[in-house]
Amino acid sequence: MRWYLRYRLSYADVAELLAERGVAVDPSSVYAWVQEFAPLYEEAARAFPRQVGACWSVDETYVKVVGAWAYVYRAIDGQGHVIDVYVSARRAADDAATFFRRAIEATGVVPQAVTTDCAATYPPALAAVLPEVPHETGKLIQQRIERDHQHLKGRVRGMRGFKTLAGARVLCHAHAFLRNLRGSFYDLGSLGDKPLLCTAPLTMHAWNALTTELLAR
């Protein structure tokens, strides 16, 4: 499951890699694992949070669901910590407001500043949820989150869209979760003072710690 979330692999690709290691699974089983277990790993990780920053860059990107565009609201802080993700069939002020409420509830943080693009949905959403928070708009100040969108876009580019909105939500949330795991945005310990050439050992260490946490339940 971690391979599927981390790399641009199809379910069949993951099944083939497992077969090379002597594990025979159907690609549909890999799909079922992602849908069932990714939310469990996210839930387990919530016990080890690191606080997000108070300056939020908010934007939405797009994914295909049954041939139609759906909107993926995302926010990151100044360190690249993915604050929250919300997938909606609409691009409306009510949905943007829902995103802000969910992000505040999930993190326990009320932002001190919010930047967005010039979409008309954000001013009324912020007026409803965060009326006292400074709001800046502009293409230049949004470059950081626009670049961050590319990680999700790259992951879904080879897919043929999603069959359900629920499936899109699971994948987009799980992708953000693994991004945060790779960024060490959970307090899951470390590997000591040994120098690392890449983030893979840290990610595996954190993943294994969450696996142990789930198995102990």
Summary of the structure (lengths in Angstrom):
residues: 217
radius of gyration: 18.0
end to end distance: 19.8
largest distance: 57.8
contacts: 630
relative contact order: 0.16
helix: 50%
strand: 17%
